[in-house]
């Protein structure tokens, strides 16, 4: 049976205007629960959700130099980039 761990989502890059978050914002997320309502913008939380589950289960990412981390962009064309990593 797969052991799911909590993950940390951290904003690592801002390419445009984001009024909700700044670089360095970080949240601990349980694989089945979202953080407190309204804390993470839906523009990143929704695309991030499948990768939260993948990362929390220990799946390998597409990052050759960081296979335990997932980098996800928000839905804005000049949005934010978030790193998702397992919390041991």
Order of alpha helices (4+ residues) and beta strands (2+ residues): beta-beta-alpha-beta-beta
